[in-house]
Amino acid sequence: MKHVTQRVPSTCLPSSRVTLTSCIGPRLCWPRSLLTGGNSVAHFRSKARQSLQNQDRKVLARRFKTRRPEVTVSHAGLQVAAQSWVAHDVTATVLAAAGAYVWVKVFDWMATRGLLEQNLSRKLVHITSGPLFVLTWPFFSAGSTARYFAAVVPLLNALRLFLVGTGVVKSEGTVKAVSRSGDRQELLRGPLFYVLIMTAVTVVFWRESPVGLMVLSLMCGGDGLADIIGRKFGTAKLPFNTSKSWAGSAAMFAGGAVTSLAFIALFNTLGFFPYTVQTLLPSVLATALAASAVESLPINQTLDDNFSVPAITAVMGHFLVNAIHQTAAF
């Protein structure tokens, strides 16, 4: 190859006039600015090699954008993942439903044989069923339909209560374990509201929001404990509602708040949401106080507290948690 000694035009280097075309290709045109560092062949080759490498990268990038093999793989991967999630959630639903059925049947058996006082049996079912159901949530998949599979569990219980309450299915143990008076039609009020609220909370809030955990904690751990403690230690009655006591309201507040914070700590540790106990402590205490106040009102003689307590908890909890979310860097 011959050395180039003449000055190179600023517009281009046509292949017919320059002997370096075999090195840089016939399509490349070079401005004068590229040769300001010197007119040596070595300098020119370096610039040409760099340009060719950049051109090769652009060509390869265009080819990969056109082919996009990763799109096909990702679609196939999503299909496999979706099938795996469905199978996983079906299994979790069956196991959770079986566990819930066995748990209630244990109290049915104890109530039928007189091993457990009827009202105590009813409240123990009330206190434990919701939290035990929440403990099954982490076992469901990360799929978008997991919440609906989980909601099937309380929905099946609602169907059972409806059938027993309407007399389609005879179950003396269920009536004794769940009702106050032993009347099967009572199952169509408070107990049915209870499982329907569990279903709604599962679908609406699921594991991504601590509000659902607060609703179920105050409805189950708070309201259920209030009745047990109030009956045993509730000698001092509330001045505006003699059917409620200071001890019962205090138990409602403490039980609901502690249960809420325990679930928040658990689900935060498992990575379902970023809210910590320290972050939500004021909101939980304020919501528990409001729910306890609503539970103590005489209005609950006509409006079931299985509806009023979850309603005020959901509204106030959503407002407070949303305020934290807006101000904090989550």
Contacts in CASP RR format, 6 or more apart in sequence:
PFRMAT RR
TARGET T0000
AUTHOR 0000-0000-0000
METHOD contacts of the structure
MODEL  1
MKHVTQRVPSTCLPSSRVTLTSCIGPRLCWPRSLLTGGNSVAHFRSKARQ
SLQNQDRKVLARRFKTRRPEVTVSHAGLQVAAQSWVAHDVTATVLAAAGA
YVWVKVFDWMATRGLLEQNLSRKLVHITSGPLFVLTWPFFSAGSTARYFA
AVVPLLNALRLFLVGTGVVKSEGTVKAVSRSGDRQELLRGPLFYVLIMTA
VTVVFWRESPVGLMVLSLMCGGDGLADIIGRKFGTAKLPFNTSKSWAGSA
AMFAGGAVTSLAFIALFNTLGFFPYTVQTLLPSVLATALAASAVESLPIN
QTLDDNFSVPAITAVMGHFLVNAIHQTAAF
1 19 0 8 1.000
1 20 0 8 1.000
1 22 0 8 1.000
1 23 0 8 1.000
1 41 0 8 1.000
2 19 0 8 1.000
3 41 0 8 1.000
4 18 0 8 1.000
4 19 0 8 1.000
4 20 0 8 1.000
4 39 0 8 1.000
4 41 0 8 1.000
4 44 0 8 1.000
5 39 0 8 1.000
7 39 0 8 1.000
8 18 0 8 1.000
8 30 0 8 1.000
8 32 0 8 1.000
8 35 0 8 1.000
8 39 0 8 1.000
9 32 0 8 1.000
10 31 0 8 1.000
10 32 0 8 1.000
11 29 0 8 1.000
11 31 0 8 1.000
12 29 0 8 1.000
12 30 0 8 1.000
13 20 0 8 1.000
13 21 0 8 1.000
13 24 0 8 1.000
13 28 0 8 1.000
13 29 0 8 1.000
13 30 0 8 1.000
15 21 0 8 1.000
15 25 0 8 1.000
15 26 0 8 1.000
20 41 0 8 1.000
20 44 0 8 1.000
20 45 0 8 1.000
20 48 0 8 1.000
23 45 0 8 1.000
23 48 0 8 1.000
24 45 0 8 1.000
24 48 0 8 1.000
24 51 0 8 1.000
24 52 0 8 1.000
28 48 0 8 1.000
28 51 0 8 1.000
28 52 0 8 1.000
30 47 0 8 1.000
30 48 0 8 1.000
34 47 0 8 1.000
35 43 0 8 1.000
35 44 0 8 1.000
35 47 0 8 1.000
37 43 0 8 1.000
82 143 0 8 1.000
84 141 0 8 1.000
85 141 0 8 1.000
85 142 0 8 1.000
85 143 0 8 1.000
85 145 0 8 1.000
85 146 0 8 1.000
86 145 0 8 1.000
88 140 0 8 1.000
88 141 0 8 1.000
89 140 0 8 1.000
89 141 0 8 1.000
89 143 0 8 1.000
89 145 0 8 1.000
89 146 0 8 1.000
89 149 0 8 1.000
89 150 0 8 1.000
90 149 0 8 1.000
92 136 0 8 1.000
92 139 0 8 1.000
92 140 0 8 1.000
92 141 0 8 1.000
92 149 0 8 1.000
92 150 0 8 1.000
93 140 0 8 1.000
93 149 0 8 1.000
93 150 0 8 1.000
93 152 0 8 1.000
93 153 0 8 1.000
95 136 0 8 1.000
95 139 0 8 1.000
96 133 0 8 1.000
96 136 0 8 1.000
96 139 0 8 1.000
96 150 0 8 1.000
96 153 0 8 1.000
97 152 0 8 1.000
97 153 0 8 1.000
97 156 0 8 1.000
100 129 0 8 1.000
100 132 0 8 1.000
100 133 0 8 1.000
100 153 0 8 1.000
100 154 0 8 1.000
100 156 0 8 1.000
100 157 0 8 1.000
101 157 0 8 1.000
103 128 0 8 1.000
103 129 0 8 1.000
103 132 0 8 1.000
104 125 0 8 1.000
104 129 0 8 1.000
104 157 0 8 1.000
104 174 0 8 1.000
104 177 0 8 1.000
107 116 0 8 1.000
107 121 0 8 1.000
107 124 0 8 1.000
107 125 0 8 1.000
107 177 0 8 1.000
108 171 0 8 1.000
108 173 0 8 1.000
108 174 0 8 1.000
108 176 0 8 1.000
108 177 0 8 1.000
109 173 0 8 1.000
110 116 0 8 1.000
110 121 0 8 1.000
110 177 0 8 1.000
111 118 0 8 1.000
111 121 0 8 1.000
111 173 0 8 1.000
111 176 0 8 1.000
111 177 0 8 1.000
112 172 0 8 1.000
112 173 0 8 1.000
112 176 0 8 1.000
116 124 0 8 1.000
118 176 0 8 1.000
118 177 0 8 1.000
118 179 0 8 1.000
118 180 0 8 1.000
118 182 0 8 1.000
119 180 0 8 1.000
119 227 0 8 1.000
119 231 0 8 1.000
120 228 0 8 1.000
121 176 0 8 1.000
121 177 0 8 1.000
122 177 0 8 1.000
122 178 0 8 1.000
122 179 0 8 1.000
122 180 0 8 1.000
123 224 0 8 1.000
123 227 0 8 1.000
123 228 0 8 1.000
125 177 0 8 1.000
125 178 0 8 1.000
126 194 0 8 1.000
126 220 0 8 1.000
126 223 0 8 1.000
126 224 0 8 1.000
126 227 0 8 1.000
127 220 0 8 1.000
127 221 0 8 1.000
127 222 0 8 1.000
127 224 0 8 1.000
127 225 0 8 1.000
127 228 0 8 1.000
128 220 0 8 1.000
129 157 0 8 1.000
129 194 0 8 1.000
129 198 0 8 1.000
129 220 0 8 1.000
130 198 0 8 1.000
130 216 0 8 1.000
130 220 0 8 1.000
131 216 0 8 1.000
131 217 0 8 1.000
131 220 0 8 1.000
131 221 0 8 1.000
131 259 0 8 1.000
131 263 0 8 1.000
133 153 0 8 1.000
133 154 0 8 1.000
133 198 0 8 1.000
133 216 0 8 1.000
134 213 0 8 1.000
134 216 0 8 1.000
134 263 0 8 1.000
136 150 0 8 1.000
136 153 0 8 1.000
137 150 0 8 1.000
137 202 0 8 1.000
137 206 0 8 1.000
137 207 0 8 1.000
138 207 0 8 1.000
138 267 0 8 1.000
138 270 0 8 1.000
138 272 0 8 1.000
140 146 0 8 1.000
140 147 0 8 1.000
140 149 0 8 1.000
140 150 0 8 1.000
146 206 0 8 1.000
147 202 0 8 1.000
147 203 0 8 1.000
147 206 0 8 1.000
147 207 0 8 1.000
148 203 0 8 1.000
150 202 0 8 1.000
150 206 0 8 1.000
151 199 0 8 1.000
151 202 0 8 1.000
151 203 0 8 1.000
154 195 0 8 1.000
154 196 0 8 1.000
154 198 0 8 1.000
154 199 0 8 1.000
154 202 0 8 1.000
155 195 0 8 1.000
155 199 0 8 1.000
157 195 0 8 1.000
158 192 0 8 1.000
158 195 0 8 1.000
158 196 0 8 1.000
158 199 0 8 1.000
160 169 0 8 1.000
160 174 0 8 1.000
161 174 0 8 1.000
161 178 0 8 1.000
161 187 0 8 1.000
161 188 0 8 1.000
161 191 0 8 1.000
161 192 0 8 1.000
161 195 0 8 1.000
162 187 0 8 1.000
162 188 0 8 1.000
162 192 0 8 1.000
163 169 0 8 1.000
164 170 0 8 1.000
164 171 0 8 1.000
164 174 0 8 1.000
164 175 0 8 1.000
164 184 0 8 1.000
164 187 0 8 1.000
165 175 0 8 1.000
165 184 0 8 1.000
165 185 0 8 1.000
165 187 0 8 1.000
165 188 0 8 1.000
166 188 0 8 1.000
167 184 0 8 1.000
174 187 0 8 1.000
175 182 0 8 1.000
175 183 0 8 1.000
175 184 0 8 1.000
175 186 0 8 1.000
175 187 0 8 1.000
176 182 0 8 1.000
178 186 0 8 1.000
178 187 0 8 1.000
178 191 0 8 1.000
179 186 0 8 1.000
179 187 0 8 1.000
179 191 0 8 1.000
180 186 0 8 1.000
189 304 0 8 1.000
190 304 0 8 1.000
190 306 0 8 1.000
191 306 0 8 1.000
193 304 0 8 1.000
193 306 0 8 1.000
193 307 0 8 1.000
194 219 0 8 1.000
194 306 0 8 1.000
197 215 0 8 1.000
197 216 0 8 1.000
197 219 0 8 1.000
197 306 0 8 1.000
197 307 0 8 1.000
197 310 0 8 1.000
198 216 0 8 1.000
201 212 0 8 1.000
201 215 0 8 1.000
201 216 0 8 1.000
201 310 0 8 1.000
201 314 0 8 1.000
204 212 0 8 1.000
205 211 0 8 1.000
205 212 0 8 1.000
205 213 0 8 1.000
205 215 0 8 1.000
207 267 0 8 1.000
207 272 0 8 1.000
207 273 0 8 1.000
208 272 0 8 1.000
208 273 0 8 1.000
209 273 0 8 1.000
209 321 0 8 1.000
210 260 0 8 1.000
210 263 0 8 1.000
210 264 0 8 1.000
210 267 0 8 1.000
210 273 0 8 1.000
210 275 0 8 1.000
210 280 0 8 1.000
210 321 0 8 1.000
211 313 0 8 1.000
211 314 0 8 1.000
211 317 0 8 1.000
211 318 0 8 1.000
211 321 0 8 1.000
212 314 0 8 1.000
213 260 0 8 1.000
213 263 0 8 1.000
213 264 0 8 1.000
213 267 0 8 1.000
214 260 0 8 1.000
214 264 0 8 1.000
214 284 0 8 1.000
214 287 0 8 1.000
214 288 0 8 1.000
214 313 0 8 1.000
214 317 0 8 1.000
215 310 0 8 1.000
215 313 0 8 1.000
215 314 0 8 1.000
216 263 0 8 1.000
217 255 0 8 1.000
217 256 0 8 1.000
217 259 0 8 1.000
217 260 0 8 1.000
217 263 0 8 1.000
218 252 0 8 1.000
218 256 0 8 1.000
218 259 0 8 1.000
218 260 0 8 1.000
218 287 0 8 1.000
218 288 0 8 1.000
218 291 0 8 1.000
218 309 0 8 1.000
218 310 0 8 1.000
218 313 0 8 1.000
219 306 0 8 1.000
219 309 0 8 1.000
219 310 0 8 1.000
219 313 0 8 1.000
220 259 0 8 1.000
221 255 0 8 1.000
221 256 0 8 1.000
221 259 0 8 1.000
222 251 0 8 1.000
222 252 0 8 1.000
222 253 0 8 1.000
222 254 0 8 1.000
222 255 0 8 1.000
222 256 0 8 1.000
222 259 0 8 1.000
222 291 0 8 1.000
223 252 0 8 1.000
223 295 0 8 1.000
223 305 0 8 1.000
223 306 0 8 1.000
223 309 0 8 1.000
224 252 0 8 1.000
225 248 0 8 1.000
225 251 0 8 1.000
225 252 0 8 1.000
225 254 0 8 1.000
225 255 0 8 1.000
225 256 0 8 1.000
226 248 0 8 1.000
226 249 0 8 1.000
226 251 0 8 1.000
226 252 0 8 1.000
226 292 0 8 1.000
226 295 0 8 1.000
227 248 0 8 1.000
228 251 0 8 1.000
229 247 0 8 1.000
229 248 0 8 1.000
229 250 0 8 1.000
229 251 0 8 1.000
230 245 0 8 1.000
230 247 0 8 1.000
230 248 0 8 1.000
230 251 0 8 1.000
233 245 0 8 1.000
233 247 0 8 1.000
233 248 0 8 1.000
234 245 0 8 1.000
234 246 0 8 1.000
234 247 0 8 1.000
234 248 0 8 1.000
235 245 0 8 1.000
235 247 0 8 1.000
236 245 0 8 1.000
236 246 0 8 1.000
236 247 0 8 1.000
237 243 0 8 1.000
237 244 0 8 1.000
237 245 0 8 1.000
237 246 0 8 1.000
238 244 0 8 1.000
238 245 0 8 1.000
238 246 0 8 1.000
238 249 0 8 1.000
238 296 0 8 1.000
240 296 0 8 1.000
240 297 0 8 1.000
240 298 0 8 1.000
241 296 0 8 1.000
241 297 0 8 1.000
241 298 0 8 1.000
243 298 0 8 1.000
243 301 0 8 1.000
244 295 0 8 1.000
244 296 0 8 1.000
249 292 0 8 1.000
249 293 0 8 1.000
249 295 0 8 1.000
249 296 0 8 1.000
252 288 0 8 1.000
252 291 0 8 1.000
252 292 0 8 1.000
252 295 0 8 1.000
252 296 0 8 1.000
253 288 0 8 1.000
253 289 0 8 1.000
253 292 0 8 1.000
255 288 0 8 1.000
256 288 0 8 1.000
256 291 0 8 1.000
257 284 0 8 1.000
257 285 0 8 1.000
257 288 0 8 1.000
260 284 0 8 1.000
260 287 0 8 1.000
260 288 0 8 1.000
261 277 0 8 1.000
261 280 0 8 1.000
261 281 0 8 1.000
261 284 0 8 1.000
264 275 0 8 1.000
264 276 0 8 1.000
264 277 0 8 1.000
264 280 0 8 1.000
264 284 0 8 1.000
265 276 0 8 1.000
265 277 0 8 1.000
267 273 0 8 1.000
268 274 0 8 1.000
268 275 0 8 1.000
268 276 0 8 1.000
268 277 0 8 1.000
274 330 0 8 1.000
275 321 0 8 1.000
275 324 0 8 1.000
275 330 0 8 1.000
279 324 0 8 1.000
279 328 0 8 1.000
280 321 0 8 1.000
280 324 0 8 1.000
283 317 0 8 1.000
283 320 0 8 1.000
283 321 0 8 1.000
283 324 0 8 1.000
286 316 0 8 1.000
286 320 0 8 1.000
287 313 0 8 1.000
287 316 0 8 1.000
287 317 0 8 1.000
287 320 0 8 1.000
290 312 0 8 1.000
290 313 0 8 1.000
290 316 0 8 1.000
291 309 0 8 1.000
291 312 0 8 1.000
291 313 0 8 1.000
291 316 0 8 1.000
294 300 0 8 1.000
294 305 0 8 1.000
294 308 0 8 1.000
294 309 0 8 1.000
294 312 0 8 1.000
295 305 0 8 1.000
295 308 0 8 1.000
295 309 0 8 1.000
299 308 0 8 1.000
300 308 0 8 1.000
END
